[in-house]
Amino acid sequence: MIVKFKTNINCGNCIKSVTPALNELENVDLWKVDTENPDKILEVNLDDDDKNAVINAVTKAGFNIKEIEAN
């Protein structure tokens, strides 16, 4: 399942800060942040439907995150 989130992860240092938090999540297969997008889209490929684990990890790393509803 691919889930997209609007964040304030806006630079390489921000990505470095959030990397350990996302990499330690067992339900995350792949993730990437589009820092060129004005909404700083975090795209996460989950192997379950536990979106809250991602939200909690990013929030604990000090960033804002909000799920973008699928169209």
N, CA, C and O atoms as a CHARMM CRD file, in Angstrom:
* protein
*
  284
    1    1 MET  N      0.84600  -1.16700   0.00000 PROA 1      0.00000
    2    1 MET  CA     0.00000   0.00000   0.00000 PROA 1      0.00000
    3    1 MET  C      0.89600   1.23600   0.00000 PROA 1      0.00000
    4    1 MET  O      1.79100   1.36700   0.83500 PROA 1      0.00000
    5    2 ILE  N      0.64400   2.14300  -0.94900 PROA 2      0.00000
    6    2 ILE  CA     1.40600   3.39600  -0.99800 PROA 2      0.00000
    7    2 ILE  C      0.55000   4.49700  -0.38800 PROA 2      0.00000
    8    2 ILE  O     -0.60400   4.69500  -0.76800 PROA 2      0.00000
    9    3 VAL  N      1.14300   5.20800   0.56600 PROA 3      0.00000
   10    3 VAL  CA     0.44700   6.28900   1.25700 PROA 3      0.00000
   11    3 VAL  C      1.27700   7.55600   1.08800 PROA 3      0.00000
   12    3 VAL  O      2.50600   7.52100   1.15300 PROA 3      0.00000
   13    4 LYS  N      0.58600   8.67800   0.86900 PROA 4      0.00000
   14    4 LYS  CA     1.28100   9.95400   0.70200 PROA 4      0.00000
   15    4 LYS  C      0.89100  10.90000   1.82800 PROA 4      0.00000
   16    4 LYS  O     -0.25400  10.93500   2.27900 PROA 4      0.00000
   17    5 PHE  N      1.89200  11.66900   2.26600 PROA 5      0.00000
   18    5 PHE  CA     1.69300  12.61200   3.36200 PROA 5      0.00000
   19    5 PHE  C      2.26000  13.97400   2.97500 PROA 5      0.00000
   20    5 PHE  O      3.27900  14.06200   2.28900 PROA 5      0.00000
   21    6 LYS  N      1.59300  15.02700   3.41900 PROA 6      0.00000
   22    6 LYS  CA     2.12400  16.38000   3.30900 PROA 6      0.00000
   23    6 LYS  C      2.98300  16.60200   4.55400 PROA 6      0.00000
   24    6 LYS  O      2.54600  16.32300   5.67100 PROA 6      0.00000
   25    7 THR  N      4.21500  17.10800   4.35700 PROA 7      0.00000
   26    7 THR  CA     5.12800  17.30100   5.49400 PROA 7      0.00000
   27    7 THR  C      5.82600  18.65100   5.40300 PROA 7      0.00000
   28    7 THR  O      5.58200  19.43500   4.48500 PROA 7      0.00000
   29    8 ASN  N      6.69200  18.90600   6.36600 PROA 8      0.00000
   30    8 ASN  CA     7.59500  20.05700   6.28600 PROA 8      0.00000
   31    8 ASN  C      9.04900  19.57900   6.24400 PROA 8      0.00000
   32    8 ASN  O      9.94800  20.27600   6.71300 PROA 8      0.00000
   33    9 ILE  N      9.27300  18.40100   5.68800 PROA 9      0.00000
   34    9 ILE  CA    10.61500  17.85200   5.48500 PROA 9      0.00000
   35    9 ILE  C     11.13500  18.48400   4.19300 PROA 9      0.00000
   36    9 ILE  O     10.81600  18.01700   3.10000 PROA 9      0.00000
   37   10 ASN  N     11.93200  19.53900   4.31900 PROA 10     0.00000
   38   10 ASN  CA    12.19500  20.34900   3.13100 PROA 10     0.00000
   39   10 ASN  C     13.64000  20.41300   2.64600 PROA 10     0.00000
   40   10 ASN  O     13.93700  21.18500   1.73500 PROA 10     0.00000
   41   11 CYS  N     14.54700  19.62700   3.22600 PROA 11     0.00000
   42   11 CYS  CA    15.93300  19.70100   2.77600 PROA 11     0.00000
   43   11 CYS  C     16.66800  18.40100   3.10200 PROA 11     0.00000
   44   11 CYS  O     16.12900  17.52000   3.77200 PROA 11     0.00000
   45   12 GLY  N     17.88600  18.30000   2.62500 PROA 12     0.00000
   46   12 GLY  CA    18.68000  17.10300   2.86300 PROA 12     0.00000
   47   12 GLY  C     18.90800  16.82600   4.33300 PROA 12     0.00000
   48   12 GLY  O     18.87000  15.67200   4.75900 PROA 12     0.00000
   49   13 ASN  N     19.14600  17.87700   5.12100 PROA 13     0.00000
   50   13 ASN  CA    19.35800  17.67900   6.55800 PROA 13     0.00000
   51   13 ASN  C     18.08800  17.19000   7.24300 PROA 13     0.00000
   52   13 ASN  O     18.15100  16.39400   8.18000 PROA 13     0.00000
   53   14 CYS  N     16.94000  17.66400   6.77900 PROA 14     0.00000
   54   14 CYS  CA    15.66400  17.18200   7.32300 PROA 14     0.00000
   55   14 CYS  C     15.49500  15.69200   7.01800 PROA 14     0.00000
   56   14 CYS  O     15.06800  14.91400   7.87100 PROA 14     0.00000
   57   15 ILE  N     15.83700  15.31500   5.79200 PROA 15     0.00000
   58   15 ILE  CA    15.73000  13.90600   5.40500 PROA 15     0.00000
   59   15 ILE  C     16.66100  13.06100   6.26900 PROA 15     0.00000
   60   15 ILE  O     16.28700  11.97000   6.70000 PROA 15     0.00000
   61   16 LYS  N     17.86700  13.55400   6.52200 PROA 16     0.00000
   62   16 LYS  CA    18.80000  12.82300   7.39500 PROA 16     0.00000
   63   16 LYS  C     18.22000  12.66800   8.79500 PROA 16     0.00000
   64   16 LYS  O     18.41000  11.63400   9.43500 PROA 16     0.00000
   65   17 SER  N     17.51900  13.68300   9.27000 PROA 17     0.00000
   66   17 SER  CA    16.93500  13.63300  10.61600 PROA 17     0.00000
   67   17 SER  C     15.82700  12.60200  10.73400 PROA 17     0.00000
   68   17 SER  O     15.69100  11.94800  11.76800 PROA 17     0.00000
   69   18 VAL  N     15.04000  12.45300   9.68600 PROA 18     0.00000
   70   18 VAL  CA    13.88400  11.55800   9.74100 PROA 18     0.00000
   71   18 VAL  C     14.23100  10.13100   9.29400 PROA 18     0.00000
   72   18 VAL  O     13.47700   9.19800   9.56900 PROA 18     0.00000
   73   19 THR  N     15.35700   9.96000   8.61300 PROA 19     0.00000
   74   19 THR  CA    15.73100   8.64100   8.08000 PROA 19     0.00000
   75   19 THR  C     15.76400   7.54400   9.14400 PROA 19     0.00000
   76   19 THR  O     15.15100   6.49700   8.93400 PROA 19     0.00000
   77   20 PRO  N     16.45200   7.73300  10.28000 PROA 20     0.00000
   78   20 PRO  CA    16.47200   6.63800  11.27300 PROA 20     0.00000
   79   20 PRO  C     15.08000   6.26200  11.76300 PROA 20     0.00000
   80   20 PRO  O     14.79600   5.08100  11.96100 PROA 20     0.00000
   81   21 ALA  N     14.22000   7.23700  11.95900 PROA 21     0.00000
   82   21 ALA  CA    12.87100   6.97400  12.46000 PROA 21     0.00000
   83   21 ALA  C     12.06700   6.13900  11.45800 PROA 21     0.00000
   84   21 ALA  O     11.36000   5.21100  11.85000 PROA 21     0.00000
   85   22 LEU  N     12.17400   6.46800  10.17300 PROA 22     0.00000
   86   22 LEU  CA    11.41700   5.71800   9.16700 PROA 22     0.00000
   87   22 LEU  C     12.05100   4.36400   8.87100 PROA 22     0.00000
   88   22 LEU  O     11.34300   3.38300   8.64400 PROA 22     0.00000
   89   23 ASN  N     13.36200   4.30600   8.87300 PROA 23     0.00000
   90   23 ASN  CA    14.03700   3.04300   8.55600 PROA 23     0.00000
   91   23 ASN  C     13.83400   1.97600   9.62800 PROA 23     0.00000
   92   23 ASN  O     13.93100   0.78400   9.33500 PROA 23     0.00000
   93   24 GLU  N     13.55500   2.38500  10.86400 PROA 24     0.00000
   94   24 GLU  CA    13.36400   1.38800  11.92900 PROA 24     0.00000
   95   24 GLU  C     11.95000   0.81600  11.95800 PROA 24     0.00000
   96   24 GLU  O     11.68600  -0.13500  12.69300 PROA 24     0.00000
   97   25 LEU  N     11.04300   1.38100  11.17100 PROA 25     0.00000
   98   25 LEU  CA     9.67300   0.86500  11.13200 PROA 25     0.00000
   99   25 LEU  C      9.63500  -0.41800  10.31000 PROA 25     0.00000
  100   25 LEU  O     10.05800  -0.44000   9.15400 PROA 25     0.00000
  101   26 GLU  N      9.12900  -1.47400  10.91100 PROA 26     0.00000
  102   26 GLU  CA     9.10800  -2.77800  10.24000 PROA 26     0.00000
  103   26 GLU  C      8.09900  -2.85400   9.10400 PROA 26     0.00000
  104   26 GLU  O      8.25000  -3.67700   8.20100 PROA 26     0.00000
  105   27 ASN  N      7.07500  -2.01200   9.13600 PROA 27     0.00000
  106   27 ASN  CA     6.04700  -2.08000   8.09400 PROA 27     0.00000
  107   27 ASN  C      6.34800  -1.17700   6.89500 PROA 27     0.00000
  108   27 ASN  O      5.55400  -1.12000   5.95600 PROA 27     0.00000
  109   28 VAL  N      7.48300  -0.47200   6.91300 PROA 28     0.00000
  110   28 VAL  CA     7.85100   0.40400   5.80300 PROA 28     0.00000
  111   28 VAL  C      8.85300  -0.30900   4.90800 PROA 28     0.00000
  112   28 VAL  O      9.94000  -0.68800   5.34600 PROA 28     0.00000
  113   29 ASP  N      8.46800  -0.48600   3.64200 PROA 29     0.00000
  114   29 ASP  CA     9.36700  -1.11700   2.68000 PROA 29     0.00000
  115   29 ASP  C     10.27100  -0.06900   2.02900 PROA 29     0.00000
  116   29 ASP  O     11.49500  -0.20500   2.02800 PROA 29     0.00000
  117   30 LEU  N      9.66100   0.96600   1.48200 PROA 30     0.00000
  118   30 LEU  CA    10.39500   2.04900   0.83400 PROA 30     0.00000
  119   30 LEU  C      9.73500   3.37000   1.18100 PROA 30     0.00000
  120   30 LEU  O      8.53700   3.42400   1.45800 PROA 30     0.00000
  121   31 TRP  N     10.52100   4.43200   1.16400 PROA 31     0.00000
  122   31 TRP  CA     9.95800   5.76100   1.35900 PROA 31     0.00000
  123   31 TRP  C     10.81700   6.77700   0.63700 PROA 31     0.00000
  124   31 TRP  O     12.00200   6.54400   0.39900 PROA 31     0.00000
  125   32 LYS  N     10.21900   7.90600   0.28800 PROA 32     0.00000
  126   32 LYS  CA    10.95100   9.00400  -0.33600 PROA 32     0.00000
  127   32 LYS  C     10.20600  10.30300  -0.07500 PROA 32     0.00000
  128   32 LYS  O      8.99400  10.31500   0.13900 PROA 32     0.00000
  129   33 VAL  N     10.96100  11.39700  -0.09900 PROA 33     0.00000
  130   33 VAL  CA    10.37900  12.72300   0.09400 PROA 33     0.00000
  131   33 VAL  C     10.65400  13.54700  -1.15900 PROA 33     0.00000
  132   33 VAL  O     11.79000  13.62300  -1.62600 PROA 33     0.00000
  133   34 ASP  N      9.61000  14.15900  -1.69400 PROA 34     0.00000
  134   34 ASP  CA     9.75800  15.05300  -2.83700 PROA 34     0.00000
  135   34 ASP  C      9.89500  16.47400  -2.30800 PROA 34     0.00000
  136   34 ASP  O      8.89900  17.17000  -2.10800 PROA 34     0.00000
  137   35 THR  N     11.14300  16.90300  -2.08000 PROA 35     0.00000
  138   35 THR  CA    11.38500  18.24200  -1.53100 PROA 35     0.00000
  139   35 THR  C     11.15500  19.33400  -2.57400 PROA 35     0.00000
  140   35 THR  O     11.09400  20.51300  -2.22400 PROA 35     0.00000
  141   36 GLU  N     11.02600  18.96500  -3.84300 PROA 36     0.00000
  142   36 GLU  CA    10.73900  19.95000  -4.89300 PROA 36     0.00000
  143   36 GLU  C      9.26500  20.33300  -4.89700 PROA 36     0.00000
  144   36 GLU  O      8.90800  21.42700  -5.33600 PROA 36     0.00000
  145   37 ASN  N      8.40900  19.44100  -4.41200 PROA 37     0.00000
  146   37 ASN  CA     6.97600  19.70600  -4.34800 PROA 37     0.00000
  147   37 ASN  C      6.71500  20.71600  -3.22700 PROA 37     0.00000
  148   37 ASN  O      7.28100  20.58500  -2.14200 PROA 37     0.00000
  149   38 PRO  N      5.87100  21.71700  -3.47000 PROA 38     0.00000
  150   38 PRO  CA     5.59100  22.71200  -2.40300 PROA 38     0.00000
  151   38 PRO  C      5.03800  22.08400  -1.12300 PROA 38     0.00000
  152   38 PRO  O      5.20700  22.64300  -0.03900 PROA 38     0.00000
  153   39 ASP  N      4.37600  20.91900  -1.23900 PROA 39     0.00000
  154   39 ASP  CA     3.80400  20.25100  -0.06600 PROA 39     0.00000
  155   39 ASP  C      4.76700  19.24500   0.56400 PROA 39     0.00000
  156   39 ASP  O      4.40700  18.57000   1.52900 PROA 39     0.00000
  157   40 LYS  N      6.00300  19.13800   0.02200 PROA 40     0.00000
  158   40 LYS  CA     7.03800  18.24600   0.58200 PROA 40     0.00000
  159   40 LYS  C      6.46500  16.85200   0.81600 PROA 40     0.00000
  160   40 LYS  O      6.41400  16.37300   1.94900 PROA 40     0.00000
  161   41 ILE  N      6.04200  16.21700  -0.24900 PROA 41     0.00000
  162   41 ILE  CA     5.31200  14.95100  -0.18000 PROA 41     0.00000
  163   41 ILE  C      6.21500  13.78800   0.23800 PROA 41     0.00000
  164   41 ILE  O      7.22900  13.50200  -0.39800 PROA 41     0.00000
  165   42 LEU  N      5.82100  13.14000   1.31000 PROA 42     0.00000
  166   42 LEU  CA     6.45500  11.90000   1.75800 PROA 42     0.00000
  167   42 LEU  C      5.60700  10.75800   1.22500 PROA 42     0.00000
  168   42 LEU  O      4.42000  10.65400   1.53200 PROA 42     0.00000
  169   43 GLU  N      6.23000   9.90300   0.42400 PROA 43     0.00000
  170   43 GLU  CA     5.54000   8.74300  -0.13300 PROA 43     0.00000
  171   43 GLU  C      6.11700   7.49900   0.53100 PROA 43     0.00000
  172   43 GLU  O      7.32700   7.27300   0.50500 PROA 43     0.00000
  173   44 VAL  N      5.24700   6.70100   1.12200 PROA 44     0.00000
  174   44 VAL  CA     5.67100   5.53200   1.88300 PROA 44     0.00000
  175   44 VAL  C      4.98200   4.28800   1.33000 PROA 44     0.00000
  176   44 VAL  O      3.77200   4.27600   1.10400 PROA 44     0.00000
  177   45 ASN  N      5.77400   3.25100   1.12000 PROA 45     0.00000
  178   45 ASN  CA     5.23200   1.96500   0.69200 PROA 45     0.00000
  179   45 ASN  C      5.15400   1.07100   1.93100 PROA 45     0.00000
  180   45 ASN  O      6.17400   0.61600   2.44900 PROA 45     0.00000
  181   46 LEU  N      3.93500   0.82900   2.39300 PROA 46     0.00000
  182   46 LEU  CA     3.69400   0.04400   3.60900 PROA 46     0.00000
  183   46 LEU  C      3.34600  -1.39800   3.25300 PROA 46     0.00000
  184   46 LEU  O      2.71200  -1.65900   2.23100 PROA 46     0.00000
  185   47 ASP  N      3.76600  -2.32700   4.10300 PROA 47     0.00000
  186   47 ASP  CA     3.34800  -3.71600   3.88200 PROA 47     0.00000
  187   47 ASP  C      2.15500  -4.08900   4.75100 PROA 47     0.00000
  188   47 ASP  O      1.78300  -5.26000   4.82800 PROA 47     0.00000
  189   48 ASP  N      1.55500  -3.09900   5.40300 PROA 48     0.00000
  190   48 ASP  CA     0.28700  -3.26700   6.12000 PROA 48     0.00000
  191   48 ASP  C     -0.46900  -1.94900   6.01800 PROA 48     0.00000
  192   48 ASP  O     -0.15200  -1.12900   5.15600 PROA 48     0.00000
  193   49 ASP  N     -1.46400  -1.72400   6.87800 PROA 49     0.00000
  194   49 ASP  CA    -2.21200  -0.46500   6.79200 PROA 49     0.00000
  195   49 ASP  C     -2.00400   0.41800   8.02100 PROA 49     0.00000
  196   49 ASP  O     -2.86600   1.23200   8.35100 PROA 49     0.00000
  197   50 ASP  N     -0.86800   0.26200   8.69900 PROA 50     0.00000
  198   50 ASP  CA    -0.58100   1.02900   9.91500 PROA 50     0.00000
  199   50 ASP  C      0.08000   2.37000   9.57200 PROA 50     0.00000
  200   50 ASP  O      1.29000   2.54200   9.71700 PROA 50     0.00000
  201   51 LYS  N     -0.74500   3.30600   9.11500 PROA 51     0.00000
  202   51 LYS  CA    -0.25500   4.64400   8.77200 PROA 51     0.00000
  203   51 LYS  C      0.18400   5.41000  10.01300 PROA 51     0.00000
  204   51 LYS  O      1.06600   6.26600   9.94300 PROA 51     0.00000
  205   52 ASN  N     -0.43300   5.09800  11.14700 PROA 52     0.00000
  206   52 ASN  CA    -0.11300   5.81900  12.38300 PROA 52     0.00000
  207   52 ASN  C      1.33600   5.62400  12.81300 PROA 52     0.00000
  208   52 ASN  O      1.92000   6.51700  13.42700 PROA 52     0.00000
  209   53 ALA  N      1.92100   4.48200  12.50400 PROA 53     0.00000
  210   53 ALA  CA     3.33400   4.25600  12.83800 PROA 53     0.00000
  211   53 ALA  C      4.21100   5.26900  12.12400 PROA 53     0.00000
  212   53 ALA  O      5.16400   5.79100  12.70300 PROA 53     0.00000
  213   54 VAL  N      3.89100   5.54800  10.86800 PROA 54     0.00000
  214   54 VAL  CA     4.64500   6.54300  10.09400 PROA 54     0.00000
  215   54 VAL  C      4.42200   7.93700  10.67400 PROA 54     0.00000
  216   54 VAL  O      5.37100   8.69500  10.88000 PROA 54     0.00000
  217   55 ILE  N      3.16300   8.26300  10.93200 PROA 55     0.00000
  218   55 ILE  CA     2.83300   9.58900  11.47900 PROA 55     0.00000
  219   55 ILE  C      3.54600   9.80800  12.80600 PROA 55     0.00000
  220   55 ILE  O      4.12100  10.87300  13.03300 PROA 55     0.00000
  221   56 ASN  N      3.51500   8.81100  13.68200 PROA 56     0.00000
  222   56 ASN  CA     4.17500   8.94100  14.98800 PROA 56     0.00000
  223   56 ASN  C      5.67900   9.08600  14.84600 PROA 56     0.00000
  224   56 ASN  O      6.28400   9.90300  15.54000 PROA 56     0.00000
  225   57 ALA  N      6.29900   8.30800  13.96100 PROA 57     0.00000
  226   57 ALA  CA     7.74700   8.36200  13.78000 PROA 57     0.00000
  227   57 ALA  C      8.18700   9.72900  13.26100 PROA 57     0.00000
  228   57 ALA  O      9.17100  10.29000  13.74200 PROA 57     0.00000
  229   58 VAL  N      7.46600  10.26000  12.28900 PROA 58     0.00000
  230   58 VAL  CA     7.82300  11.56000  11.70900 PROA 58     0.00000
  231   58 VAL  C      7.58900  12.67700  12.72300 PROA 58     0.00000
  232   58 VAL  O      8.39300  13.60200  12.82600 PROA 58     0.00000
  233   59 THR  N      6.50400  12.59200  13.46100 PROA 59     0.00000
  234   59 THR  CA     6.20700  13.59200  14.48800 PROA 59     0.00000
  235   59 THR  C      7.27800  13.58300  15.58000 PROA 59     0.00000
  236   59 THR  O      7.74400  14.64000  16.00600 PROA 59     0.00000
  237   60 LYS  N      7.66800  12.38200  16.03300 PROA 60     0.00000
  238   60 LYS  CA     8.71400  12.27600  17.06200 PROA 60     0.00000
  239   60 LYS  C     10.05000  12.81500  16.57400 PROA 60     0.00000
  240   60 LYS  O     10.86000  13.28900  17.37000 PROA 60     0.00000
  241   61 ALA  N     10.28300  12.74200  15.26000 PROA 61     0.00000
  242   61 ALA  CA    11.51900  13.27700  14.68200 PROA 61     0.00000
  243   61 ALA  C     11.46300  14.80700  14.57300 PROA 61     0.00000
  244   61 ALA  O     12.45200  15.44300  14.20700 PROA 61     0.00000
  245   62 GLY  N     10.30200  15.39100  14.89200 PROA 62     0.00000
  246   62 GLY  CA    10.18400  16.84600  14.94200 PROA 62     0.00000
  247   62 GLY  C      9.56600  17.49200  13.71900 PROA 62     0.00000
  248   62 GLY  O      9.74100  18.69100  13.50000 PROA 62     0.00000
  249   63 PHE  N      8.84500  16.72400  12.91700 PROA 63     0.00000
  250   63 PHE  CA     8.27000  17.26700  11.69100 PROA 63     0.00000
  251   63 PHE  C      6.75200  17.17300  11.69700 PROA 63     0.00000
  252   63 PHE  O      6.15900  16.34000  12.38200 PROA 63     0.00000
  253   64 ASN  N      6.14100  18.05700  10.90700 PROA 64     0.00000
  254   64 ASN  CA     4.70000  18.01600  10.71300 PROA 64     0.00000
  255   64 ASN  C      4.37600  17.00600   9.63400 PROA 64     0.00000
  256   64 ASN  O      5.13200  16.85300   8.67500 PROA 64     0.00000
  257   65 ILE  N      3.26000  16.31700   9.78100 PROA 65     0.00000
  258   65 ILE  CA     2.85700  15.32700   8.78800 PROA 65     0.00000
  259   65 ILE  C      1.34600  15.20600   8.79500 PROA 65     0.00000
  260   65 ILE  O      0.71100  15.18400   9.84900 PROA 65     0.00000
  261   66 LYS  N      0.77600  15.12700   7.58600 PROA 66     0.00000
  262   66 LYS  CA    -0.66600  14.96600   7.45000 PROA 66     0.00000
  263   66 LYS  C     -0.92600  14.10400   6.21500 PROA 66     0.00000
  264   66 LYS  O     -0.39900  14.37000   5.13500 PROA 66     0.00000
  265   67 GLU  N     -1.74400  13.07400   6.39200 PROA 67     0.00000
  266   67 GLU  CA    -2.03900  12.20000   5.26600 PROA 67     0.00000
  267   67 GLU  C     -2.80900  12.94300   4.19100 PROA 67     0.00000
  268   67 GLU  O     -3.69800  13.74400   4.47900 PROA 67     0.00000
  269   68 ILE  N     -2.45100  12.66200   2.94600 PROA 68     0.00000
  270   68 ILE  CA    -3.17800  13.19600   1.80000 PROA 68     0.00000
  271   68 ILE  C     -4.16000  12.11900   1.37300 PROA 68     0.00000
  272   68 ILE  O     -3.77300  10.98000   1.11300 PROA 68     0.00000
  273   69 GLU  N     -5.42300  12.48200   1.30300 PROA 69     0.00000
  274   69 GLU  CA    -6.44500  11.51000   0.92600 PROA 69     0.00000
  275   69 GLU  C     -6.24800  11.09700  -0.53200 PROA 69     0.00000
  276   69 GLU  O     -5.96800  11.93000  -1.39500 PROA 69     0.00000
  277   70 ALA  N     -6.39700   9.81600  -0.78500 PROA 70     0.00000
  278   70 ALA  CA    -6.28300   9.30600  -2.15300 PROA 70     0.00000
  279   70 ALA  C     -7.42900   9.83600  -2.99900 PROA 70     0.00000
  280   70 ALA  O     -8.55700   9.97500  -2.52500 PROA 70     0.00000
  281   71 ASN  N     -7.12600  10.12600  -4.24400 PROA 71     0.00000
  282   71 ASN  CA    -8.16700  10.65700  -5.14800 PROA 71     0.00000
  283   71 ASN  C     -9.01100   9.55000  -5.70600 PROA 71     0.00000
  284   71 ASN  O     -9.93300   9.80600  -6.48100 PROA 71     0.00000
